Amino acid sequence: MQPVRQQGRAVLNELATHAGRDPKSIAILAYIAPRDRASLQALEEAGADAAAVMLTSESETAALAELAQLAQQTL
């Protein structure tokens, strides 16, 4: 059995094709995505085109530092 995320992409592709749309023209964005490399890679492999992570910092300086740390952890 396929993971639920992959089933969802397969169903979306089938529905798009049935409606006469190119399935690749439909972008999938994962909101509030996990912040680790393996989970983000799994989302990509399941068909996600992009992922949005939530920052926990409130100040601009702290948010920039959090982004830098996140980039090191995931890229």
URVEN-V617411 format. One record per residue. N is the residue number from 1. RES is the residue in one letter. SS is DSSP state (helix for helix, strand for strand, loop for the rest). OMEGA is omega as a letter, one per 20 degrees, with the letter a starting at -180 (none if undefined). Layout:
n=N res=RES ss=SS omega=OMEGA
n=N res=RES ss=SS omega=OMEGA
This chain:
n=1 res=M ss=loop omega=r
n=2 res=Q ss=loop omega=r
n=3 res=P ss=loop omega=a
n=4 res=V ss=helix omega=a
n=5 res=R ss=helix omega=a
n=6 res=Q ss=helix omega=r
n=7 res=Q ss=helix omega=a
n=8 res=G ss=helix omega=r
n=9 res=R ss=helix omega=r
n=10 res=A ss=helix omega=r
n=11 res=V ss=helix omega=r
n=12 res=L ss=helix omega=r
n=13 res=N ss=helix omega=r
n=14 res=E ss=helix omega=r
n=15 res=L ss=helix omega=r
n=16 res=A ss=helix omega=r
n=17 res=T ss=helix omega=r
n=18 res=H ss=helix omega=a
n=19 res=A ss=loop omega=r
n=20 res=G ss=loop omega=r
n=21 res=R ss=loop omega=r
n=22 res=D ss=loop omega=a
n=23 res=P ss=helix omega=r
n=24 res=K ss=helix omega=r
n=25 res=S ss=helix omega=a
n=26 res=I ss=loop omega=a
n=27 res=A ss=loop omega=r
n=28 res=I ss=loop omega=r
n=29 res=L ss=strand omega=r
n=30 res=A ss=strand omega=r
n=31 res=Y ss=loop omega=a
n=32 res=I ss=loop omega=a
n=33 res=A ss=loop omega=r
n=34 res=P ss=loop omega=a
n=35 res=R ss=loop omega=r
n=36 res=D ss=loop omega=a
n=37 res=R ss=helix omega=a
n=38 res=A ss=helix omega=a
n=39 res=S ss=helix omega=r
n=40 res=L ss=helix omega=r
n=41 res=Q ss=helix omega=r
n=42 res=A ss=helix omega=r
n=43 res=L ss=helix omega=r
n=44 res=E ss=helix omega=r
n=45 res=E ss=helix omega=r
n=46 res=A ss=loop omega=r
n=47 res=G ss=loop omega=r
n=48 res=A ss=loop omega=r
n=49 res=D ss=loop omega=a
n=50 res=A ss=strand omega=r
n=51 res=A ss=strand omega=r
n=52 res=A ss=loop omega=r
n=53 res=V ss=loop omega=a
n=54 res=M ss=loop omega=r
n=55 res=L ss=loop omega=a
n=56 res=T ss=loop omega=a
n=57 res=S ss=loop omega=r
n=58 res=E ss=loop omega=a
n=59 res=S ss=loop omega=a
n=60 res=E ss=helix omega=a
n=61 res=T ss=helix omega=a
n=62 res=A ss=helix omega=r
n=63 res=A ss=helix omega=r
n=64 res=L ss=helix omega=r
n=65 res=A ss=helix omega=r
n=66 res=E ss=helix omega=r
n=67 res=L ss=helix omega=r
n=68 res=A ss=helix omega=r
n=69 res=Q ss=helix omega=r
n=70 res=L ss=helix omega=r
n=71 res=A ss=helix omega=r
n=72 res=Q ss=helix omega=a
n=73 res=Q ss=helix omega=a
n=74 res=T ss=helix omega=a
n=75 res=L ss=loop omega=none
